[in-house]
Amino acid sequence: MRVLVVEDTPDLGRQLKLRLEAEGYAVDLATDGEEGRFLGETEPYDAVVLDLGLPKIDGLSVLRGWRRNAVTMPVLILTARGAWNEKVQGIDAGADDYLAKPFSMEELLARIRALIRRAKGHATAEIVCGGVTLDTRTGRVSVGGELVELTAYEYRVLSYLMHRKGQVVSRSELIEHVYAQDFDRDSNTVEVFVGRLRRKLGVDIIKTVRGLGYRVDEP
């Protein structure tokens, strides 16, 4: 899963990026509204954390521009505590949720997980397929109740495929959602990760759809 953070406060931006990466997300960080607007319109994200008080272009204008251009990824806005008018304007402009500063990092993570789950059509924190359970709260993967140790990138690939359970995902789409913008992307690595996942999981839930990509489905 890939997340865009648009935050101009250096310390908070770094904290958000590092914590989200530690939770298994690929993260891009923009420090002003102009950069954030451009990334949101040109890169595919599974969720966005958007501060409203941004330089160059304010967050509300960025959000309105995305929605006018049919950019539909879920957006969590960060507002000043007690600024109820910002919350109302943000929701009306197309935000999916909001969080007032200062906030708990755990609450922000929980809200992002919920936004992504709902956007992908999942009602609970656990996604299950063919005996494989992916717990989005803990980042743990188990098969038949037994934990399976995955690397960060193996987890990202499996998480994206399981969130899109039953749908064909192309290699290029996988690459776009498991790597951040500044990463040197190599399409061959996706095949390597899929091969490792198949061996580690030991169940045939990752199907190759010839000429199209991969699909997670029941064995």
N, CA, C and O of each residue as an XYZ file, in Angstrom:
876
protein
N       0.829     -1.193      0.000
C       0.000      0.000      0.000
C       0.875      1.260      0.000
O       1.903      1.316      0.674
N       0.454      2.245     -0.754
C       1.252      3.461     -0.925
C       0.485      4.677     -0.414
O      -0.680      4.877     -0.756
N       1.150      5.485      0.407
C       0.511      6.626      1.058
C       1.285      7.902      0.748
O       2.516      7.911      0.731
N       0.545      8.976      0.503
C       1.135     10.301      0.322
C       0.882     11.113      1.586
O      -0.253     11.212      2.054
N       1.947     11.694      2.137
C       1.840     12.608      3.272
C       2.166     14.008      2.771
O       3.235     14.236      2.205
N       1.237     14.951      2.979
C       1.474     16.354      2.592
C       1.470     17.170      3.874
O       0.412     17.496      4.412
N       2.653     17.495      4.354
C       2.824     18.161      5.658
C       4.060     19.051      5.605
O       5.143     18.597      5.235
N       3.895     20.329      5.979
C       5.007     21.269      5.862
C       5.835     21.406      7.130
O       6.906     22.012      7.090
N       5.377     20.862      8.253
C       6.175     20.895      9.484
C       7.223     19.794      9.401
O       6.862     18.617      9.409
N       8.514     20.133      9.320
C       9.549     19.120      9.055
C       9.535     17.944     10.013
O       9.557     16.793      9.575
N       9.499     18.212     11.329
C       9.550     17.118     12.300
C       8.345     16.194     12.166
O       8.498     14.972     12.174
N       7.157     16.760     12.044
C       5.950     15.940     11.937
C       5.954     15.154     10.635
O       5.587     13.980     10.618
N       6.365     15.790      9.550
C       6.423     15.086      8.272
C       7.342     13.885      8.335
O       6.998     12.806      7.852
N       8.520     14.069      8.934
C       9.464     12.946      9.056
C       8.910     11.847      9.957
O       9.047     10.661      9.659
N       8.284     12.251     11.060
C       7.714     11.260     11.976
C       6.638     10.424     11.284
O       6.599      9.202     11.429
N       5.777     11.090     10.540
C       4.716     10.376      9.834
C       5.302      9.419      8.804
O       4.872      8.269      8.710
N       6.267      9.878      8.043
C       6.877      9.037      7.011
C       7.530      7.805      7.627
O       7.310      6.682      7.171
N       8.335      8.022      8.667
C       9.044      6.903      9.292
C       8.084      5.902      9.922
O       8.275      4.693      9.798
N       7.056      6.403     10.596
C       6.123      5.483     11.267
C       5.293      4.700     10.255
O       5.069      3.502     10.427
N       4.843      5.365      9.214
C       4.072      4.674      8.176
C       4.923      3.625      7.473
O       4.441      2.534      7.172
N       6.180      3.948      7.211
C       7.076      2.965      6.606
C       7.285      1.779      7.531
O       7.345      0.635      7.081
N       7.398      2.053      8.828
C       7.561      0.970      9.806
C       6.330      0.077      9.856
O       6.422     -1.095     10.221
N       5.175      0.632      9.488
C       3.930     -0.140      9.475
C       3.710     -0.871      8.153
O       2.690     -1.537      7.978
N       4.662     -0.752      7.218
C       4.578     -1.518      5.987
C       4.115     -0.757      4.762
O       3.871     -1.363      3.719
N       3.987      0.564      4.866
C       3.528      1.359      3.726
C       4.719      1.903      2.926
O       5.789      2.151      3.480
N       4.518      2.081      1.629
C       5.434      2.878      0.817
C       4.951      4.322      0.934
O       3.766      4.593      0.737
N       5.854      5.249      1.252
C       5.433      6.614      1.605
C       6.183      7.656      0.788
O       7.406      7.600      0.657
N       5.429      8.614      0.235
C       5.997      9.807     -0.377
C       5.638     10.999      0.503
O       4.521     11.084      1.015
N       6.578     11.912      0.679
C       6.352     13.091      1.518
C       6.470     14.351      0.680
O       7.486     14.574      0.022
N       5.425     15.179      0.703
C       5.443     16.495      0.057
C       5.377     17.553      1.143
O       4.653     17.394      2.126
N       6.130     18.632      0.969
C       6.220     19.643      2.025
C       5.485     20.942      1.702
O       5.550     21.894      2.481
N       4.795     20.997      0.580
C       3.957     22.163      0.277
C       2.797     21.721     -0.607
O       2.808     20.622     -1.163
N       1.793     22.592     -0.728
C       0.601     22.233     -1.459
C       0.809     22.029     -2.943
O       0.127     21.217     -3.568
N       1.752     22.768     -3.509
C       2.012     22.639     -4.944
C       2.557     21.252     -5.282
O       2.093     20.606     -6.221
N       3.542     20.802     -4.510
C       4.115     19.474     -4.720
C       3.078     18.387     -4.418
O       2.969     17.397     -5.141
N       2.324     18.591     -3.340
C       1.307     17.615     -2.979
C       0.242     17.460     -4.049
O      -0.161     16.344     -4.379
N      -0.212     18.583     -4.590
C      -1.222     18.530     -5.650
C      -0.696     17.766     -6.859
O      -1.402     16.936     -7.432
N       0.551     18.052     -7.246
C       1.140     17.387     -8.412
C       1.249     15.880     -8.189
O       0.870     15.100     -9.063
N       1.761     15.462     -7.035
C       1.915     14.032     -6.773
C       0.560     13.336     -6.743
O       0.408     12.242     -7.288
N      -0.417     13.963     -6.112
C      -1.743     13.351     -6.030
C      -2.401     13.174     -7.380
O      -3.207     12.263     -7.568
N      -2.059     14.045     -8.330
C      -2.663     13.970     -9.658
C      -1.899     13.059    -10.608
O      -2.436     12.645    -11.635
N      -0.643     12.741    -10.274
C       0.182     11.981    -11.226
C       0.626     10.621    -10.715
O       1.116      9.806    -11.497
N       0.469     10.353     -9.418
C       0.889      9.075     -8.851
C      -0.315      8.381     -8.213
O      -1.223      9.043     -7.710
N      -0.320      7.029     -8.235
C      -1.459      6.305     -7.645
C      -1.230      6.036     -6.155
O      -0.264      5.370     -5.785
N      -2.110      6.549     -5.312
C      -1.994      6.342     -3.867
C      -3.219      5.610     -3.336
O      -4.324      5.738     -3.864
N      -2.994      4.845     -2.285
C      -4.089      4.147     -1.624
C      -4.721      5.010     -0.543
O      -5.856      4.762     -0.136
N      -3.998      6.019     -0.076
C      -4.523      6.969      0.901
C      -3.606      8.178      0.961
O      -2.437      8.110      0.581
N      -4.165      9.306      1.452
C      -3.396     10.543      1.588
C      -3.645     11.133      2.968
O      -4.778     11.168      3.448
N      -2.566     11.600      3.601
C      -2.670     12.410      4.815
C      -2.359     13.839      4.404
O      -1.244     14.127      3.969
N      -3.332     14.742      4.536
C      -3.226     16.097      3.980
C      -3.429     17.148      5.060
O      -4.516     17.272      5.623
N      -2.363     17.912      5.346
C      -2.491     19.054      6.250
C      -3.188     20.181      5.498
O      -2.958     20.370      4.304
N      -4.041     20.933      6.197
C      -4.751     22.019      5.519
C      -3.930     23.306      5.477
O      -4.084     24.104      4.553
N      -3.055     23.518      6.471
C      -2.277     24.746      6.521
C      -0.947     24.604      5.810
O       0.091     24.444      6.453
N      -0.972     24.662      4.487
C       0.226     24.422      3.687
C       0.690     25.687      2.978
O      -0.137     26.539      2.651
N       2.003     25.834      2.730
C       2.488     26.956      1.909
C       2.225     26.722      0.423
O       1.968     25.598     -0.008
N       2.293     27.794     -0.340
C       2.104     27.819     -1.799
C       0.653     27.595     -2.200
O       0.049     28.463     -2.830
N       0.086     26.452     -1.848
C      -1.345     26.203     -2.078
C      -1.896     25.563     -0.807
O      -1.345     24.572     -0.330
N      -2.966     26.110     -0.258
C      -3.503     25.546      0.981
C      -4.136     24.178      0.721
O      -4.541     23.865     -0.399
N      -4.211     23.382      1.772
C      -4.691     22.012      1.644
C      -6.099     21.892      1.119
O      -6.407     20.961      0.375
N      -6.965     22.826      1.498
C      -8.350     22.779      1.028
C      -8.407     22.952     -0.490
O      -9.173     22.263     -1.164
N      -7.606     23.860     -1.024
C      -7.566     24.061     -2.473
C      -6.992     22.839     -3.177
O      -7.459     22.454     -4.249
N      -5.968     22.228     -2.566
C      -5.402     20.998     -3.130
C      -6.475     19.924     -3.225
O      -6.630     19.281     -4.263
N      -7.211     19.735     -2.140
C      -8.257     18.705     -2.102
C      -9.343     18.984     -3.133
O      -9.762     18.075     -3.849
N      -9.800     20.221     -3.216
C     -10.841     20.565     -4.192
C     -10.361     20.314     -5.614
O     -11.117     19.832     -6.458
N      -9.089     20.648     -5.876
C      -8.534     20.412     -7.206
C      -8.500     18.932     -7.543
O      -8.830     18.548     -8.665
N      -8.102     18.089     -6.585
C      -8.099     16.641     -6.824
C      -9.492     16.144     -7.179
O      -9.672     15.412     -8.152
N     -10.452     16.539     -6.398
C     -11.816     16.028     -6.621
C     -12.402     16.544     -7.934
O     -13.143     15.824     -8.603
N     -12.078     17.784     -8.308
C     -12.543     18.294     -9.604
C     -11.971     17.471    -10.746
O     -12.620     17.277    -11.774
N     -10.749     16.989    -10.555
C     -10.080     16.196    -11.589
C     -10.314     14.695    -11.427
O      -9.602     13.878    -12.010
N     -11.326     14.343    -10.624
C     -11.735     12.950    -10.437
C     -10.641     12.087     -9.807
O     -10.556     10.890    -10.082
N      -9.809     12.695     -8.965
C      -8.821     11.938     -8.184
C      -9.539     11.452     -6.929
O      -9.938     12.255     -6.086
N      -9.702     10.136     -6.809
C     -10.660      9.608     -5.838
C     -10.051      8.895     -4.633
O     -10.801      8.358     -3.818
N      -8.705      8.864     -4.481
C      -8.136      8.138     -3.348
C      -8.639      8.749     -2.033
O      -8.891      9.952     -1.965
N      -8.785      7.913     -0.982
C      -9.266      8.432      0.300
C      -8.283      9.415      0.912
O      -7.069      9.215      0.852
N      -8.818     10.480      1.504
C      -7.995     11.548      2.064
C      -8.366     11.785      3.528
O      -9.534     11.981      3.866
N      -7.351     11.762      4.381
C      -7.487     12.129      5.792
C      -6.876     13.504      5.963
O      -5.684     13.685      5.716
N      -7.682     14.488      6.385
C      -7.148     15.842      6.558
C      -6.746     16.061      8.014
O      -7.363     15.533      8.939
N      -5.682     16.863      8.187
C      -5.221     17.271      9.510
C      -5.637     18.718      9.719
O      -5.337     19.585      8.898
N      -6.329     18.971     10.820
C      -6.839     20.315     11.091
C      -6.332     20.804     12.446
O      -5.833     20.019     13.252
N      -6.464     22.104     12.686
C      -6.136     22.672     13.993
C      -7.223     22.272     14.983
O      -8.404     22.241     14.638
N      -6.817     21.966     16.218
C      -7.787     21.558     17.225
C      -8.818     22.666     17.438
O      -8.462     23.834     17.592
N     -10.088     22.290     17.444
C     -11.167     23.229     17.685
C     -11.618     23.980     16.450
O     -12.599     24.722     16.510
N     -10.926     23.810     15.322
C     -11.294     24.521     14.090
C     -12.401     23.741     13.378
O     -12.167     23.117     12.343
N     -13.611     23.786     13.947
C     -14.714     22.991     13.403
C     -15.055     23.387     11.975
O     -15.504     22.561     11.181
N     -14.832     24.695     11.649
C     -15.143     25.150     10.287
C     -14.223     24.492      9.269
O     -14.652     24.197      8.153
N     -12.939     24.252      9.640
C     -12.018     23.569      8.739
C     -12.476     22.133      8.488
O     -12.393     21.633      7.366
N     -12.957     21.478      9.542
C     -13.418     20.095      9.408
C     -14.610     20.021      8.451
O     -14.668     19.159      7.575
N     -15.554     20.938      8.638
C     -16.753     20.956      7.786
C     -16.365     21.249      6.334
O     -16.826     20.570      5.417
N     -15.523     22.254      6.129
C     -15.107     22.595      4.771
C     -14.337     21.444      4.127
O     -14.496     21.175      2.936
N     -13.509     20.773      4.911
C     -12.743     19.657      4.379
C     -13.618     18.501      3.951
O     -13.423     17.934      2.876
N     -14.583     18.147      4.785
C     -15.504     17.059      4.432
C     -16.324     17.445      3.197
O     -16.509     16.636      2.289
N     -16.808     18.680      3.175
C     -17.589     19.132      2.020
C     -16.745     19.158      0.742
O     -17.275     18.977     -0.354
N     -15.441     19.381      0.879
C     -14.560     19.441     -0.296
C     -14.185     18.057     -0.808
O     -13.611     17.929     -1.889
N     -14.508     17.011     -0.032
C     -14.237     15.654     -0.510
C     -13.340     14.823      0.374
O     -12.940     13.726     -0.015
N     -13.004     15.326      1.582
C     -12.207     14.521      2.510
C     -13.047     13.351      3.026
O     -14.270     13.445      3.121
N     -12.377     12.260      3.354
C     -13.070     11.075      3.860
C     -13.042     10.995      5.375
O     -13.869     10.308      5.976
N     -12.095     11.692      6.002
C     -11.985     11.679      7.459
C     -11.108     12.860      7.861
O     -10.457     13.479      7.019
N     -11.100     13.167      9.166
C     -10.250     14.252      9.643
C      -9.684     13.900     11.011
O     -10.222     13.053     11.725
N      -8.586     14.567     11.363
C      -7.941     14.366     12.651
C      -7.402     15.711     13.090
O      -6.755     16.408     12.308
N      -7.668     16.088     14.351
C      -7.219     17.378     14.860
C      -5.838     17.257     15.488
O      -5.543     16.283     16.181
N      -4.994     18.254     15.241
C      -3.675     18.311     15.860
C      -3.782     18.897     17.269
O      -4.612     19.778     17.495
N      -2.968     18.434     18.224
C      -2.071     17.268     18.147
C      -2.888     15.983     18.212
O      -3.990     15.969     18.760
N      -2.352     14.924     17.661
C      -3.108     13.679     17.590
C      -2.235     12.505     18.019
O      -1.011     12.614     18.094
N      -2.882     11.395     18.296
C      -2.173     10.160     18.613
C      -1.788      9.467     17.311
O      -2.622      9.315     16.418
N      -0.532      9.047     17.200
C      -0.087      8.352     15.999
C      -0.871      7.058     15.796
O      -1.153      6.671     14.662
N      -1.222      6.392     16.893
C      -1.981      5.140     16.784
C      -3.363      5.391     16.185
O      -3.862      4.585     15.401
N      -3.977      6.516     16.560
C      -5.292      6.832     15.996
C      -5.173      7.144     14.513
O      -6.013      6.717     13.721
N      -4.144      7.881     14.129
C      -3.947      8.175     12.711
C      -3.766      6.895     11.909
O      -4.354      6.746     10.837
N      -2.956      5.967     12.417
C      -2.742      4.704     11.719
C      -4.041      3.916     11.593
O      -4.322      3.336     10.544
N      -4.826      3.896     12.657
C      -6.101      3.164     12.622
C      -7.048      3.769     11.594
O      -7.749      3.042     10.891
N      -7.071      5.096     11.505
C      -7.956      5.754     10.547
C      -7.502      5.488      9.105
O      -8.333      5.295      8.217
N      -6.194      5.477      8.879
C      -5.700      5.174      7.539
C      -6.060      3.741      7.146
O      -6.508      3.492      6.027
N      -5.859      2.799      8.076
C      -6.235      1.405      7.784
C      -7.707      1.304      7.423
O      -8.079      0.600      6.484
N      -8.544      2.014      8.177
C      -9.990      1.960      7.925
C     -10.328      2.567      6.564
O     -11.161      2.024      5.838
N      -9.693      3.686      6.211
C      -9.955      4.317      4.919
C      -9.598      3.381      3.770
O     -10.354      3.248      2.808
N      -8.443      2.737      3.880
C      -8.009      1.831      2.814
C      -8.923      0.622      2.733
O      -9.295      0.199      1.639
N      -9.294      0.053      3.890
C     -10.206     -1.104      3.899
C     -11.516     -0.769      3.197
O     -11.976     -1.513      2.330
N     -12.110      0.355      3.578
C     -13.402      0.720      2.986
C     -13.267      0.978      1.487
O     -14.135      0.592      0.703
N     -12.172      1.635      1.092
C     -11.975      1.929     -0.332
C     -11.839      0.652     -1.150
O     -12.231      0.616     -2.316
N     -11.280     -0.405     -0.540
C     -11.090     -1.675     -1.241
C     -12.243     -2.642     -1.011
O     -12.228     -3.753     -1.540
N     -13.247     -2.237     -0.226
C     -14.431     -3.069     -0.052
C     -14.353     -4.095      1.063
O     -15.035     -5.118      1.009
N     -13.517     -3.834      2.093
C     -13.392     -4.767      3.211
C     -13.954     -4.132      4.483
O     -13.704     -2.961      4.771
N     -14.720     -4.926      5.238
C     -15.407     -4.399      6.415
C     -14.614     -4.566      7.699
O     -14.850     -3.834      8.660
N     -13.678     -5.513      7.743
C     -12.948     -5.785      8.974
C     -11.445     -5.655      8.769
O     -10.962     -5.555      7.641
N     -10.705     -5.659      9.895
C      -9.257     -5.479      9.840
C      -8.536     -6.713      9.324
O      -7.393     -6.618      8.875
N      -9.187     -7.874      9.381
C      -8.571     -9.102      8.896
C      -9.109     -9.453      7.513
O     -10.319     -9.462      7.284
N      -8.185     -9.742      6.596
C      -8.566    -10.190      5.259
C      -8.146    -11.653      5.141
O      -6.987    -11.997      5.371
N      -9.100    -12.507      4.781
C      -8.861    -13.950      4.778
C      -9.098    -14.508      3.382
O     -10.069    -14.159      2.710
N      -8.186    -15.386      2.961
C      -8.345    -16.053      1.667
C      -7.603    -17.381      1.686
O      -6.391    -17.416      1.895
N      -8.330    -18.473      1.467
C      -7.706    -19.791      1.337
C      -6.854    -20.202      2.509
O      -5.811    -20.830      2.326
N      -7.275    -19.862      3.713
C      -6.506    -20.216      4.898
C      -5.443    -19.206      5.281
O      -4.825    -19.326      6.338
N      -5.220    -18.195      4.420
C      -4.248    -17.134      4.716
C      -4.988    -15.951      5.339
O      -5.981    -15.471      4.793
N      -4.495    -15.488      6.482
C      -5.090    -14.337      7.158
C      -4.070    -13.208      7.231
O      -2.957    -13.398      7.721
N      -4.456    -12.035      6.741
C      -3.630    -10.838      6.836
C      -4.320     -9.882      7.797
O      -5.423     -9.404      7.530
N      -3.666     -9.610      8.912
C      -4.213     -8.698      9.923
C      -3.634     -7.313      9.684
O      -2.454     -7.078      9.944
N      -4.453     -6.402      9.193
C      -3.967     -5.067      8.854
C      -3.619     -4.247     10.095
O      -2.890     -3.260      9.991
N      -4.127     -4.636     11.270
C      -3.805     -3.900     12.493
C      -2.388     -4.173     12.959
O      -1.691     -3.267     13.415
N      -1.966     -5.411     12.845
C      -0.667     -5.818     13.382
C       0.381     -6.048     12.300
O       1.572     -6.135     12.602
N      -0.047     -6.149     11.044
C       0.886     -6.456      9.970
C       1.325     -7.911      9.977
O       2.339     -8.262      9.375
N       0.560     -8.761     10.661
C       0.914    -10.179     10.738
C       0.168    -10.987      9.692
O      -0.984    -10.709      9.360
N       0.861    -11.996      9.187
C       0.270    -12.910      8.216
C       0.368    -14.318      8.792
O       1.413    -14.720      9.304
N      -0.722    -15.054      8.704
C      -0.714    -16.425      9.213
C      -1.397    -17.347      8.215
O      -2.257    -16.928      7.440
N      -0.993    -18.617      8.252
C      -1.601    -19.654      7.423
C      -2.062    -20.767      8.355
O      -1.249    -21.414      9.016
N      -3.368    -20.984      8.400
C      -3.908    -21.992      9.301
C      -3.581    -21.707     10.752
O      -3.436    -22.633     11.550
N      -3.464    -20.429     11.104
C      -3.168    -20.043     12.469
C      -1.691    -19.935     12.792
O      -1.333    -19.461     13.871
N      -0.821    -20.364     11.883
C       0.618    -20.306     12.104
C       1.194    -19.048     11.452
O       0.964    -18.786     10.272
N       1.948    -18.273     12.240
C       2.528    -17.042     11.716
C       3.563    -17.322     10.633
O       4.324    -18.286     10.718
N       3.580    -16.467      9.616
C       4.545    -16.560      8.522
C       5.375    -15.286      8.518
O       4.826    -14.185      8.470
N       6.694    -15.431      8.568
C       7.585    -14.277      8.565
C       7.807    -13.787      7.133
O       8.258    -14.539      6.269
N       7.481    -12.510      6.898
C       7.659    -11.911      5.579
C       8.572    -10.696      5.677
O       8.626    -10.036      6.714
N       9.289    -10.403      4.597
C      10.040     -9.161      4.530
C       9.055     -8.014      4.278
O       7.888     -8.241      3.961
N       9.544     -6.788      4.423
C       8.674     -5.620      4.232
C       8.049     -5.602      2.843
O       6.859     -5.319      2.704
N       8.839     -5.902      1.812
C       8.306     -5.840      0.453
C       7.410     -7.033      0.141
O       6.437     -6.896     -0.601
N       7.721     -8.190      0.692
C       6.816     -9.336      0.522
C       5.461     -9.006      1.134
O       4.419     -9.320      0.558
N       5.481     -8.370      2.305
C       4.221     -7.992      2.956
C       3.448     -6.979      2.109
O       2.231     -7.088      1.964
N       4.151     -6.000      1.554
C       3.458     -4.995      0.739
C       2.776     -5.629     -0.470
O       1.639     -5.293     -0.800
N       3.478     -6.546     -1.124
C       2.896     -7.213     -2.291
C       1.669     -8.020     -1.887
O       0.619     -7.908     -2.518
N       1.794     -8.834     -0.834
C       0.663     -9.650     -0.397
C      -0.497     -8.787      0.076
O      -1.654     -9.074     -0.230
N      -0.190     -7.730      0.822
C      -1.242     -6.852      1.324
C      -2.031     -6.230      0.180
O      -3.261     -6.197      0.219
N      -1.330     -5.738     -0.841
C      -2.040     -5.106     -1.955
C      -2.901     -6.123     -2.695
O      -4.048     -5.838     -3.038
N      -2.351     -7.300     -2.940
C      -3.119     -8.331     -3.642
C      -4.331     -8.776     -2.838
O      -5.405     -8.984     -3.402
N      -4.169     -8.926     -1.519
C      -5.298     -9.382     -0.702
C      -6.352     -8.296     -0.535
O      -7.541     -8.601     -0.446
N      -5.936     -7.040     -0.493
C      -6.924     -5.958     -0.483
C      -7.726     -5.938     -1.789
O      -8.871     -5.488     -1.813
N      -7.117     -6.429     -2.871
C      -7.792     -6.488     -4.168
C      -8.235     -7.924     -4.485
O      -8.279     -8.320     -5.650
N      -8.556     -8.684     -3.464
C      -8.909    -10.094     -3.606
C      -9.957    -10.313     -4.698
O     -10.988     -9.641     -4.738
N      -9.666    -11.277     -5.586
C     -10.588    -11.598     -6.666
C     -10.413    -10.755     -7.904
O     -11.067    -11.000     -8.918
N      -9.529     -9.752     -7.841
C      -9.300     -8.860     -8.983
C      -7.902     -9.083     -9.561
O      -6.956     -9.383     -8.832
N      -7.791     -8.934    -10.858
C      -6.486     -9.067    -11.501
C      -5.697     -7.771    -11.308
O      -6.194     -6.678    -11.581
N      -4.465     -7.915    -10.835
C      -3.577     -6.769    -10.614
C      -2.366     -6.928    -11.523
O      -1.670     -7.941    -11.459
N      -2.113     -5.946    -12.359
C      -0.980     -6.029    -13.278
C       0.334     -5.839    -12.526
O       0.357     -5.324    -11.408
N       1.423     -6.264    -13.157
C       2.743     -6.067    -12.552
C       3.042     -4.583    -12.367
O       3.593     -4.178    -11.343
N       2.675     -3.775    -13.362
C       2.959     -2.342    -13.267
C       2.169     -1.704    -12.117
O       2.683     -0.819    -11.434
N       0.942     -2.141    -11.903
C       0.144     -1.617    -10.790
C       0.769     -2.000     -9.458
O       0.838     -1.184     -8.539
N       1.219     -3.234     -9.359
C       1.882     -3.669     -8.129
C       3.113     -2.817     -7.841
O       3.326     -2.375     -6.712
N       3.913     -2.593     -8.868
C       5.127     -1.795     -8.703
C       4.778     -0.401     -8.198
O       5.452      0.126     -7.313
N       3.729      0.198     -8.755
C       3.348      1.556     -8.381
C       2.866      1.655     -6.941
O       2.935      2.723     -6.332
N       2.373      0.534     -6.390
C       1.783      0.581     -5.052
C       2.667     -0.002     -3.958
O       2.323      0.093     -2.780
N       3.802     -0.606     -4.319
C       4.683     -1.137     -3.270
C       5.975     -0.341     -3.138
O       6.722     -0.530     -2.177
N       6.250      0.556     -4.101
C       7.460      1.370     -4.039
C       7.108      2.850     -3.946
O       6.140      3.306     -4.554
N       7.901      3.594     -3.183
C       7.758      5.042     -3.147
C       8.293      5.642     -4.442
O       8.926      4.953     -5.242
N       8.034      6.927     -4.640
C       8.357      7.582     -5.912
C       9.849      7.562     -6.222
O      10.242      7.390     -7.376
N      10.685      7.739     -5.190
C      12.120      7.880     -5.431
C      12.862      6.547     -5.464
O      14.093      6.530     -5.493
N      12.131      5.428     -5.458
C      12.776      4.118     -5.455
C      13.056      3.675     -6.888
O      12.254      3.913     -7.791
N      14.207      3.025     -7.085
C      14.567      2.504     -8.401
C      13.766      1.224     -8.652
O      14.119      0.156     -8.153
N      12.709      1.338     -9.412
C      11.768      0.237     -9.586
C      12.224     -0.728    -10.673
O      12.683     -0.322    -11.741
N      12.087     -2.010    -10.372
C      12.471     -3.057    -11.319
C      11.339     -4.079    -11.359
O      11.030     -4.713    -10.350
N      10.730     -4.232    -12.521
C       9.567     -5.124    -12.637
C       9.909     -6.565    -12.296
O       9.036     -7.318    -11.866
N      11.170     -6.964    -12.481
C      11.546     -8.344    -12.190
C      11.445     -8.681    -10.708
O      11.236     -9.837    -10.340
N      11.596     -7.651     -9.850
C      11.541     -7.927     -8.417
C      10.150     -8.369     -7.980
O      10.020     -9.122     -7.015
N       9.116     -7.918     -8.669
C       7.756     -8.339     -8.319
C       7.621     -9.848     -8.480
O       7.039    -10.518     -7.626
N       8.156    -10.380     -9.570
C       8.096    -11.825     -9.780
C       8.861    -12.570     -8.691
O       8.450    -13.644     -8.252
N       9.978    -11.987     -8.261
C      10.759    -12.600     -7.187
C       9.947    -12.628     -5.896
O       9.897    -13.655     -5.219
N       9.303    -11.498     -5.548
C       8.505    -11.447     -4.328
C       7.336    -12.431     -4.383
O       7.045    -13.107     -3.397
N       6.675    -12.511     -5.524
C       5.551    -13.437     -5.662
C       6.029    -14.879     -5.493
O       5.360    -15.681     -4.841
N       7.178    -15.209     -6.074
C       7.732    -16.550     -5.925
C       8.036    -16.880     -4.470
O       7.745    -17.980     -4.000
N       8.622    -15.923     -3.762
C       8.918    -16.136     -2.343
C       7.641    -16.309     -1.532
O       7.566    -17.167     -0.653
N       6.639    -15.491     -1.834
C       5.370    -15.587     -1.107
C       4.726    -16.957     -1.302
O       4.218    -17.551     -0.351
N       4.748    -17.447     -2.519
C       4.154    -18.757     -2.771
C       4.843    -19.840     -1.947
O       4.184    -20.718     -1.391
N       6.163    -19.775     -1.872
C       6.897    -20.775     -1.091
C       6.598    -20.642      0.400
O       6.381    -21.643      1.083
N       6.584    -19.420      0.901
C       6.385    -19.208      2.333
C       4.954    -19.531      2.777
O       4.750    -20.095      3.852
N       3.969    -19.176      1.954
C       2.583    -19.417      2.317
C       2.216    -20.894      2.190
O       1.468    -21.431      3.006
N       2.749    -21.536      1.162
C       2.489    -22.956      0.981
C       1.089    -23.291      0.515
O       0.717    -24.463      0.472
N       0.306    -22.287      0.165
C      -1.037    -22.517     -0.372
C      -1.174    -21.735     -1.671
O      -0.574    -20.672     -1.833
N      -1.958    -22.260     -2.581
C      -2.037    -21.701     -3.936
C      -3.103    -20.624     -4.045
O      -4.130    -20.821     -4.694
N      -2.852    -19.465     -3.399
C      -3.846    -18.385     -3.497
C      -3.422    -17.298     -4.474
O      -4.262    -16.521     -4.928
N      -2.121    -17.226     -4.810
C      -1.670    -16.200     -5.767
C      -1.613    -16.829     -7.154
O      -0.720    -17.618     -7.463
N      -2.578    -16.465     -7.970
C      -2.682    -17.024     -9.317
C      -2.016    -16.096    -10.337
O      -2.131    -14.874    -10.243
N      -1.333    -16.678    -11.291
C      -0.812    -15.899    -12.418
C      -1.855    -15.885    -13.524
O      -2.286    -16.939    -13.991
N      -2.253    -14.709    -13.935
C      -3.190    -14.557    -15.044
C      -2.347    -14.181    -16.260
O      -1.892    -13.045    -16.391
N      -2.151    -15.138    -17.126
C      -1.186    -14.976    -18.215
C      -1.437    -13.710    -19.035
O      -2.543    -13.465    -19.515
N      -0.381    -12.922    -19.176
C      -0.448    -11.700    -19.969
C      -1.076    -10.521    -19.253
O      -1.091     -9.412    -19.788
N      -1.598    -10.741    -18.043
C      -2.289     -9.668    -17.327
C      -1.665     -9.338    -15.981
O      -1.505     -8.165    -15.644
N      -1.306    -10.368    -15.200
C      -0.739    -10.092    -13.884
C      -1.062    -11.178    -12.892
O      -0.915    -12.364    -13.189
N      -1.510    -10.775    -11.692
C      -1.767    -11.723    -10.615
C      -3.136    -11.485     -9.997
O      -3.701    -10.394    -10.083
N      -3.659    -12.550     -9.364
C      -4.935    -12.435     -8.654
C      -4.874    -13.331     -7.430
O      -4.452    -14.484     -7.517
N      -5.296    -12.800     -6.290
C      -5.433    -13.608     -5.084
C      -6.854    -14.158     -5.047
O      -7.833    -13.419     -5.152
N      -6.935    -15.475     -4.895
C      -8.247    -16.137     -4.900
C      -8.147    -17.438     -4.152
O      -7.049    -17.890     -3.826
N      -9.285    -18.048     -3.875
C      -9.297    -19.334     -3.171
C      -8.576    -20.378     -4.005
O      -8.662    -20.355     -5.233
N      -7.851    -21.314     -3.343
C      -7.145    -22.374     -4.074
C      -8.111    -23.215     -4.911
O      -7.687    -24.150     -5.589
